[in-house]
Every structure is written in structure tokens, then in C-alpha cells.
Amino acid sequence: MVYSYQVIKFQTISFVQGTNWSQSTTTDKGVLYKSLKDPFSKLIVQTISGSKKLFRVPKDRTVIVINNTVHFLGELS
């Protein structure tokens, strides 16, 4: 089961150390990025208001980017 635990409207998004992410595109869901690094990969989100925030995404978690919205997803254990 997959659940959305955080949704952020953003202006720009930067993947720190881009080799730590896999990317796939789906036509209806936007772009999916999966964290590959143990214990986590990092991504920086700049919101529409201009503030920036660093997120640490655990390995095997998925981030879906749809238009200007980031959805942080994870599998329930």
C-alpha cells in the first residue's frame, strides 16, 4: 500500500547528488523519482514563496512530481 505523507507546491526542485535517484515517467502520474542511497538521498525544494527546504528521503522511497507539486510517498511496512 502506498500513501502520501507530504505534498508541497514548488517553484524549483534540485536533486542533490543526482546519481542517487532513479527516474521514470508515467503519462498520468507525472515523473517518479526513487531514492537509491542508503540511508537516504537528498532533495532541495524551493517553494513559490521563495523559501528553500532540504529533504532527506529514505532509500526505496518514491517522490512523484506532478506539475508544480511534489508528493513524497512511501510503502507501509
Order of alpha helices (4+ residues) and beta strands (2+ residues): beta-beta-beta-beta-beta-beta-beta
